[in-house]
């Protein structure tokens, strides 16, 4: 058994080899990438729930923004879904809605940091016209959700 002080000393001595560095990004425009995912629970246990998680990352706005090696993760959230989900598609949809809501909130904060804040009506007008928000890309690994979002067919209830 290694004592706690010995282990702590070893970690401190080798910390310079294993640390995270924050890389600087270019000064150009930025975009947000949302990566949401869920874990559907078939409800074999009535107390268990499906889980949803998402990350929002700030990346340079260029042609290779999804392949860049310099992304700053602004938030990473994982939690139980309180809504009843009866399929994987439903769980994925709830996770993506929550992730996009978080990204819109982050984009609003980012816009406030970058420029002067006008009146509330000016901000609402800019947001509705799409002029105030940082571009947001949403990623998914669920083929069913992708097909539903990109389908040309009108939804029917």
N, C-alpha and C positions, 0 to 999 in steps of 0.2 A: 504494500500500500504506500502510495506517495502521500506525504502530508500536504495539507492545503498550502502552507507557506512555500514548500518546495515547488509545487505545481504553479503557484502564482509567480514565483521567481523565474521559472522556465518560460512562462507565457510572456512576461515582461522582457526577457532577454531576446526572444525571437520575434517580438512584435513588429520590428522594422521590416521583417521579411514578408509579413502577411497583413497588410493594411489596405484599406480601400482608399483610393484616390478619387477626387472629384475632378474629372477632366473638364477643361474649359470648352465651351461651344463657340462657334463663330457668332459674330455680332449681328448677323442677318435675321430675317424673319424666322419665327418658330411655328411649330404646330404641335398639337397634342395627339397622342396615340392612346386609345383605350383598348385594353385587352381584358375581356370579361369571360368568365367560365363558370360553370355550375356542376354540381354533383347531385344528380337526381336520386332521391331515396324512394324506393317503391312502397314505403310505408308499411313494412312488415311489423315494425314497432310503432305504435301510435304516438309515442312521445318523441320519436326522432323526426328530424326535418331535413329537407334538402339544403345544401349549402351553396352560397354564391360568393364569388370573389372577383375582384377587378383591380387593375392597376392603371394609373394615368401617368404617362411619361411625357416630358417636354423634349422635343427633338428639333434639330435644324430643319427648316422648310426648304428642302431641295428634292431633286429627283430620286434620291436614294434614302429618303427619310426612314423607311422601314428597315433598311439594312445598315443604318449608321451604327457606329460603335460608341457613340457618345449620347446616351439618353439619360436624362435625369428623372428618376421616379419621384413624382410629387406626392402620390398617395398609393397605398396598397391596402385593400380592405378585404376581409373574409368574414362572413357571418352567416347565420342560419336565415333561411327564407321564411318569413312569417306567413306569406300567402300560401294557399294550398296549390301545389303543383301536381298535376296528374300525368305529366309526360316530361320527357327530356326536353322537348321543344319549349314547353311552358317554363321550365326551370331556366333554360338558356335565355329565353325572352325576358324574364324577370331580372336576371343578372345583367343583361345588356342594357335594359332600361335604367337600372340603378347606376351602372357604370357611366352611361352617357349623361345622366343627371349630374353626377359628380364632375365629369369633364366640363359640362357647361358652367357649373359653379366655379371651377378652377379657371376657365377661360374668362369669366367675368372679373375675377380677382386679378388676373394677369393684365387685362385691359385697364383696370383701375391703376395698376402699378405703372403702366407704360405712358399713360396720357392723363391730361387734366379731366376731372370729372365735371360734366356739365349738369344741367338740371335733370331731374328724373325723367321728364318727357323726352329730352334729347337722348338719354340713354336707352329708353324704350324704343324710340324710333330707329336708332342705330342698330339695336339688337334685332328688331324685326326685319330690317333690311339686310341683315347679315354683315354689316360693316364694322361691328364692334368686336365680334368674337374671333379668337384665334381658330384657324381651321382644325377640325377634329376628325381623325381617322378611327374607325372602329374595326377591330379584328375579331374574328370568330373561328372556332374550330368545329362548329356544329354545321354540318352540311344542310340539315333540315332548316335551320334558322336562316342560313344564307339563301336557300331556295325561296323561302317565304318572303324575305326582304327584297330580293331582286326579281321576283315574279312579276310579269306584266298583267296578270289577271287581277281584276278587282276583287277584293275580299267580300265574301258573303257570310252573313251571320248564321 
